[in-house]
Each structure stands twice: as C-alpha cells, then as structure tokens.
Amino acid sequence: MSDDHTHVQEFFGARAADWDTRFPDDGPAYAAAVAELGLRAGDRVLDAGCGTGRALTPLRAAVGPSGAVLGADLTPAMLQAAVRAGRDRDGQLLLADVAALPVRSGALDAVFGAGLISHLPDPAVNLRELARVVRPGGVLALFHPIGRAALAARQGRRITPDDLRAEPNLRPLLAGSGWRMTSYTDEDARFLALAVRED
C-alpha cells in the first residue's frame, strides 16, 4: 500500500466513529447535489470515496429499486460506520481504491464524489479511472457541502492559486481525464462541479 493510501486510511480511520456527528446538517446539501446529477430510475451510480455513506440514501432514492448504487471507500472504519448507520441498505459497499475500481468499463451512468478530489494521490490518473467505469455521456459530480473559501477558513488556511478545485485548474484537469465540465459552483454553502464523460 502506498504512503498516500496509508495517510488517507489513518486520517479517516481516526475520525470515522464521530464523522456524522461532526457534520450533522449536511444531509440537505447532499440531497440537492445528488438531484443535480439528473439520475433516472434504473441508473447505475457509484459514490466514490463514500465515507460513512451520507450520499447513498439520496442516490438510492434517485435510481429507485431497479437501479444500482455502489459505495467505494479505502478506509474500513468509514465503511463500518456506514453499516452502523444502516446505509448499507441503500447501496453495496466496497472496500476499494478509486484508482483501481473492481467495476467493468462503461458499467455506470454516474459517479458522485464528495470531498474526494483533494484526497486523490494522482488526480489525473484517478479521474481517468472514474471515466473508465462510466459510459460515454455519463455524469460526474465533485461535491463538498461547503465552498472552498469556507472550508479553508474552517481549516485555518487560505486558498492558494494552485488549489485543485479552482475552476482554472479543475476544468483542464477534467478535460485531460476524459471529462467535460458542464457547470461549476463555488459558494459558501457548497462546492459542486459537474462533468460529462466524453466519447
């Protein structure tokens, strides 16, 4: 396992037990972001880096009982917290690295990634892997329940020009990874970038 993986597992493993109680009011923001994916009944969707599974319930509601919902995370403790919260009823949980997903190419209609991109060890390669598992025309949502400035303030830091989620950085990163950005929102209340899988 790479040092990046070990760091991610240690960081989130230490926080998994109380993750949901630390951010109890995020539910409506998750539901609103999922709604913007435009999912339909029967669609197949992955929550990449699902953590405690907070997106699984709105994803299941969007695709209905005939759809498929997968939640993949690298940290066992986060998946265990998702099970304790009963969210495994809304989607199949996978202990998996988003850099090497156990999903066949083109199998999915959409990917949802909450707080994901800043934890990817090689964003260009990792976004290509997400593109691999999504059909052409499928959708990617990169989401955070608060915007970049609000998150930086919460963490006691400033936004820098090299911030991966800044639109001038994110748009070409996505384009080079098989995605075309279709919308970008960065407000105090949320961050949401939507992209379509290119042919």
C-alpha positions in Angstrom: 0.0 0.0 0.0 1.3 3.4 -0.9 2.1 6.1 1.7 -0.8 8.1 0.3 -3.2 5.3 1.0 -1.8 4.8 4.5 -2.2 8.5 5.2 -5.8 8.6 4.0 -6.7 5.5 6.0 -5.1 6.8 9.1 -6.7 10.3 8.7 -10.3 9.0 8.1 -10.0 5.9 10.3 -9.3 8.1 13.3 -12.4 10.2 12.5 -14.9 7.6 11.3 -16.7 7.0 14.6 -17.8 10.6 15.0 -17.8 11.8 11.4 -21.6 12.1 11.1 -22.0 13.8 14.4 -19.3 16.4 13.5 -21.3 17.4 10.4 -24.9 16.7 11.3 -26.5 19.3 9.0 -25.1 18.2 5.6 -28.0 16.0 4.6 -29.9 18.5 2.5 -26.8 19.7 0.7 -26.0 16.1 -0.3 -29.6 15.5 -1.5 -29.5 18.7 -3.5 -26.2 17.8 -5.2 -27.4 14.3 -6.0 -30.5 15.9 -7.6 -28.3 17.8 -10.0 -26.8 14.5 -11.4 -30.1 14.0 -13.2 -30.3 10.3 -12.3 -33.3 8.3 -13.5 -34.9 5.1 -12.3 -32.7 2.1 -13.1 -29.5 4.1 -13.4 -26.2 2.7 -12.0 -24.2 5.1 -9.8 -21.0 5.0 -7.7 -20.3 7.1 -4.6 -16.5 7.2 -4.9 -14.9 7.7 -1.6 -18.3 7.2 0.1 -17.0 7.5 3.7 -19.9 6.9 6.0 -22.3 6.7 3.1 -24.1 10.0 3.5 -24.9 10.2 -0.2 -26.2 6.6 -0.5 -29.7 7.3 0.6 -30.4 10.2 -1.8 -28.6 8.2 -4.6 -30.9 5.2 -3.9 -34.0 7.4 -3.9 -32.9 8.8 -7.3 -32.3 5.5 -9.0 -35.1 3.6 -7.3 -35.2 -0.1 -6.6 -34.3 -1.1 -10.1 -31.1 0.9 -10.1 -27.7 0.0 -8.7 -25.8 2.0 -6.0 -22.2 1.3 -5.1 -20.3 3.0 -2.4 -16.5 2.5 -2.5 -14.0 3.7 0.1 -10.4 2.9 1.0 -11.0 3.1 4.8 -12.6 0.1 6.5 -13.6 2.2 9.6 -15.6 4.5 7.3 -17.5 1.6 5.7 -18.1 0.1 9.2 -19.7 3.5 10.2 -21.9 3.4 7.1 -23.1 -0.1 8.1 -23.8 1.1 11.7 -25.9 3.9 10.3 -27.8 1.4 8.2 -26.7 2.9 4.9 -25.6 -0.4 3.5 -29.4 -1.0 2.8 -29.2 1.8 0.2 -26.1 0.6 -1.7 -23.5 -2.1 -2.0 -20.3 -1.1 0.0 -16.9 -1.9 -1.5 -13.6 -1.7 0.2 -11.8 -0.4 -2.8 -9.4 2.2 -4.1 -10.9 4.7 -6.7 -7.6 4.3 -8.5 -8.4 0.7 -9.4 -12.1 0.0 -9.2 -13.5 -3.5 -9.4 -16.1 -2.3 -11.9 -16.1 -3.1 -15.6 -15.6 -0.4 -18.1 -18.6 1.7 -19.0 -20.8 -0.1 -16.5 -22.0 3.1 -14.7 -24.2 6.0 -15.5 -22.8 8.4 -13.0 -20.2 8.9 -10.2 -20.6 11.1 -7.1 -17.5 12.2 -5.2 -18.0 14.2 -2.0 -14.8 15.7 -0.7 -12.9 13.3 -2.9 -10.6 15.2 -5.2 -8.4 16.7 -2.6 -7.6 13.2 -1.3 -6.6 11.7 -4.6 -2.9 10.9 -4.8 -2.8 11.3 -8.6 -5.9 13.3 -9.6 -5.4 13.0 -13.4 -4.9 9.2 -13.3 -7.7 8.8 -10.7 -10.2 10.8 -12.7 -9.4 8.7 -15.7 -10.2 5.6 -13.7 -13.6 7.2 -12.8 -14.1 8.0 -16.5 -13.3 4.3 -17.4 -16.2 2.9 -15.4 -18.7 5.4 -16.7 -20.5 5.2 -20.1 -20.0 7.9 -22.6 -22.4 10.7 -21.8 -22.5 9.7 -18.1 -22.0 12.3 -15.4 -19.5 13.1 -12.6 -20.3 15.3 -9.6 -17.4 16.6 -7.5 -19.1 17.9 -4.4 -18.4 19.4 -1.0 -21.1 20.6 1.4 -19.2 24.0 1.9 -17.3 26.1 -0.6 -13.6 26.4 -1.0 -13.3 29.7 1.0 -15.4 28.4 3.8 -13.5 25.2 4.0 -10.2 26.9 4.0 -11.4 29.2 6.8 -12.6 26.2 8.8 -9.1 24.6 8.4 -7.3 27.9 9.3 -5.7 28.3 5.9 -6.1 30.5 2.8 -7.0 29.5 -0.7 -3.9 29.4 -2.9 -3.8 29.8 -6.7 -2.8 26.1 -7.1 -6.0 24.9 -5.4 -7.0 21.9 -7.4 -10.7 22.8 -7.2 -10.3 26.3 -8.6 -12.1 26.4 -11.9 -9.0 27.3 -14.0 -7.2 24.3 -12.5 -10.1 21.8 -12.4 -11.5 22.4 -15.9 -8.3 21.3 -17.8 -7.7 18.5 -15.3 -11.1 17.1 -16.1 -10.7 17.6 -19.8 -7.4 15.7 -19.8 -9.0 12.9 -17.9 -12.0 12.2 -20.2 -14.5 14.6 -18.8 -16.0 17.9 -20.0 -17.0 20.3 -17.2 -20.6 21.4 -17.7 -21.1 23.5 -14.5 -19.1 24.9 -11.7 -20.5 26.4 -8.4 -18.3 27.6 -5.5 -20.3 29.3 -2.8 -20.1 29.4 0.9 -22.9 26.9 1.2 -21.4 24.3 -1.3 -18.9 23.4 -4.0 -20.2 21.4 -7.0 -18.6 20.7 -10.3 -20.5 18.7 -12.8 -18.8 17.0 -15.8 -19.9 14.7 -18.7 -18.0 11.6 -19.8 -16.6 12.3 -23.3 -16.9 9.7 -26.1 
